[in-house]
């Protein structure tokens, strides 16, 4: 994934991912519950998003590159949980469930 970030909002401007049948292949040993949202260490701390930015804000953390698209390994799924891949979202119905 490649994630250019807007410094003023601490959000990605866009995301580009290369999906293949291998990337989206279901692996029963991969679970979202094992993943944690983490700050992106390659972004300067002043412009970096932190979990505390979302605490009591009324916003959820929404993936741009969906975690479900990277089920082939736990590491691949974990990589989608960097806060540089996250934007604020509001509540149920926007991005909380899978797209059908």
C-alpha positions as CSV (number, residue, x, y, z in Angstrom):
1,X,0.0,0.0,0.0
2,X,1.0,3.6,-0.6
3,X,-0.5,6.3,1.6
4,X,0.1,10.0,1.0
5,X,-1.1,11.9,4.1
6,X,-2.7,15.3,4.5
7,X,-0.6,16.9,7.2
8,X,-3.4,19.2,8.4
9,X,-6.0,16.4,8.9
10,X,-3.6,13.5,9.7
11,X,-5.7,11.4,7.2
12,X,-4.6,9.7,4.0
13,X,-5.4,11.6,0.8
14,X,-5.9,8.3,-1.1
15,X,-4.8,4.7,-1.0
16,X,-3.6,2.4,-3.7
17,X,-3.5,-1.3,-3.2
18,X,-2.8,-4.2,-5.6
19,X,-5.4,-6.9,-5.1
20,X,-5.0,-10.4,-6.4
21,X,-6.8,-13.6,-5.7
22,X,-3.9,-14.5,-3.3
23,X,-4.4,-11.2,-1.2
24,X,-8.1,-11.8,-0.6
25,X,-7.8,-15.6,-0.1
26,X,-9.5,-16.5,3.2
27,X,-7.1,-17.8,5.9
28,X,-8.9,-19.2,9.0
29,X,-5.9,-18.3,11.2
30,X,-6.2,-14.6,10.4
31,X,-8.5,-12.5,12.6
32,X,-9.3,-8.8,13.1
33,X,-9.3,-9.4,16.8
34,X,-5.6,-10.0,16.7
35,X,-5.0,-6.6,15.0
36,X,-4.5,-3.3,16.8
37,X,-4.7,0.2,15.5
38,X,-1.2,1.7,15.6
39,X,0.4,5.1,14.7
40,X,2.6,5.2,11.6
41,X,6.2,5.7,12.8
42,X,7.4,7.0,9.4
43,X,5.3,10.1,9.7
44,X,6.7,13.0,11.8
45,X,5.0,12.9,15.2
46,X,3.5,16.4,14.7
47,X,1.5,15.1,11.7
48,X,1.0,11.5,12.9
49,X,-2.5,10.3,13.8
50,X,-2.8,8.6,17.3
51,X,-5.6,6.5,18.8
52,X,-6.2,9.3,21.3
53,X,-7.3,11.5,18.4
54,X,-10.4,9.2,18.2
55,X,-11.0,8.8,21.9
56,X,-14.4,10.4,22.9
57,X,-14.5,12.2,19.5
58,X,-17.7,10.6,18.3
59,X,-15.9,9.1,15.3
60,X,-14.9,5.5,14.4
61,X,-11.7,4.6,12.7
62,X,-12.5,3.7,9.1
63,X,-10.1,1.7,6.8
64,X,-9.4,3.0,3.4
65,X,-7.7,-0.2,2.3
66,X,-10.1,-2.7,3.8
67,X,-8.7,-5.2,6.3
68,X,-10.8,-8.0,4.7
69,X,-9.0,-7.6,1.4
70,X,-5.8,-8.7,3.1
71,X,-6.7,-12.0,4.8
72,X,-3.9,-14.2,3.4
73,X,-1.7,-13.5,6.5
74,X,-2.0,-11.9,9.9
75,X,0.8,-9.5,9.1
76,X,-1.0,-8.3,5.9
77,X,-4.1,-7.7,7.9
78,X,-2.2,-6.0,10.7
79,X,-0.6,-3.6,8.1
80,X,-4.1,-2.2,7.3
81,X,-4.4,-1.1,10.9
82,X,-1.8,1.6,10.7
83,X,-3.5,4.9,11.4
84,X,-2.1,6.2,8.2
85,X,-4.8,4.0,6.5
86,X,-7.6,5.3,8.6
87,X,-10.0,8.2,8.3
88,X,-12.8,9.3,10.8
89,X,-16.2,7.9,10.1
90,X,-19.5,8.3,11.7
91,X,-21.5,5.4,13.0
92,X,-23.4,2.4,11.8
93,X,-24.1,2.1,8.1
94,X,-21.2,4.1,6.7
95,X,-18.3,1.6,6.8
96,X,-18.8,-0.7,9.8
97,X,-19.7,-3.8,7.9
98,X,-18.7,-5.6,4.7
99,X,-19.9,-4.3,1.3
100,X,-22.4,-6.5,-0.4
